[in-house]
Amino acid sequence: MINNSQKQRISITVDARLLEEVDQMTKNRSAAVEQGLRLWRKQQIEEQLRNFYQNRSQATSEFEFEQEWAQFSQSQMEEILEEEGL
């Protein structure tokens, strides 16, 4: 976890109604904003990945290879998890 010395103070402007709702849910605005930014960043990364895979052109043989590899990888992971009792 990041300690306070690694955090940076910022000033932002937000909708007053939204801020009131946040204040009703938490006493720590900073934590709420930080969590919101983490969720936003995660969504942006997921969207970029989705766009990359949707927009790339791929030969059928490559696609089939990747499917086979994904199935193999999944089966191997399932075996490992089973062996570990997970």
C-alpha positions as CSV (number, residue, x, y, z in Angstrom):
1,M,0.0,0.0,0.0
2,I,1.2,3.5,-0.7
3,N,2.1,5.6,2.3
4,N,1.3,9.3,2.7
5,S,4.8,10.4,1.7
6,Q,4.0,9.0,-1.8
7,K,0.7,10.8,-2.2
8,Q,0.2,14.1,-3.8
9,R,-2.3,16.8,-2.8
10,I,-4.5,18.0,-5.7
11,S,-7.4,20.3,-6.1
12,I,-10.4,19.2,-8.1
13,T,-13.9,20.6,-8.9
14,V,-16.8,18.2,-8.8
15,D,-20.6,18.4,-9.0
16,A,-22.0,19.6,-5.6
17,R,-24.7,17.0,-5.6
18,L,-22.2,14.2,-6.2
19,L,-20.0,15.5,-3.4
20,E,-22.9,15.5,-1.0
21,E,-23.7,11.9,-1.9
22,V,-20.1,10.9,-1.4
23,D,-20.0,12.7,2.0
24,Q,-23.1,10.7,3.1
25,M,-21.3,7.5,2.3
26,T,-17.8,8.2,3.7
27,K,-15.9,10.5,6.0
28,N,-12.8,10.2,3.9
29,R,-13.3,12.1,0.6
30,S,-9.7,11.5,-0.4
31,A,-10.0,7.7,-0.1
32,A,-13.3,7.8,-2.1
33,V,-11.6,9.9,-4.9
34,E,-8.6,7.6,-4.9
35,Q,-10.7,4.5,-5.2
36,G,-12.7,6.2,-8.0
37,L,-9.5,7.0,-9.9
38,R,-8.3,3.4,-9.5
39,L,-11.6,2.1,-10.9
40,W,-11.5,4.6,-13.7
41,R,-7.9,3.6,-14.6
42,K,-8.8,-0.1,-14.5
43,Q,-11.7,0.6,-16.9
44,Q,-9.5,2.5,-19.3
45,I,-7.0,-0.3,-19.4
46,E,-9.7,-2.9,-20.0
47,E,-11.2,-0.7,-22.8
48,Q,-7.8,-0.3,-24.4
49,L,-7.2,-4.1,-24.4
50,R,-10.7,-4.7,-25.7
51,N,-10.1,-2.2,-28.5
52,F,-6.8,-3.7,-29.4
53,Y,-8.2,-7.2,-29.7
54,Q,-11.3,-6.1,-31.6
55,N,-9.4,-4.0,-34.1
56,R,-6.4,-6.2,-34.9
57,S,-6.6,-8.3,-38.0
58,Q,-5.8,-11.9,-37.5
59,A,-5.4,-14.9,-39.9
60,T,-7.7,-17.8,-39.1
61,S,-4.7,-20.1,-38.4
62,E,-3.4,-17.7,-35.8
63,F,-6.8,-17.4,-34.2
64,E,-7.1,-21.2,-34.0
65,F,-3.6,-21.5,-32.6
66,E,-4.4,-18.9,-29.9
67,Q,-7.6,-20.8,-29.0
68,E,-5.8,-24.1,-28.7
69,W,-3.1,-22.4,-26.6
70,A,-5.7,-20.8,-24.4
71,Q,-7.4,-24.2,-23.9
72,F,-4.1,-25.9,-23.1
73,S,-3.1,-23.2,-20.7
74,Q,-6.5,-23.3,-18.9
75,S,-6.3,-27.1,-18.5
76,Q,-2.8,-26.9,-17.2
77,M,-3.8,-24.2,-14.6
78,E,-6.8,-26.3,-13.5
79,E,-4.5,-29.3,-13.0
80,I,-2.1,-27.2,-10.9
81,L,-4.8,-25.7,-8.8
82,E,-6.3,-29.2,-8.2
83,E,-2.9,-30.5,-7.2
84,E,-2.5,-27.6,-4.8
85,G,-6.0,-28.2,-3.3
86,L,-7.3,-24.8,-4.5
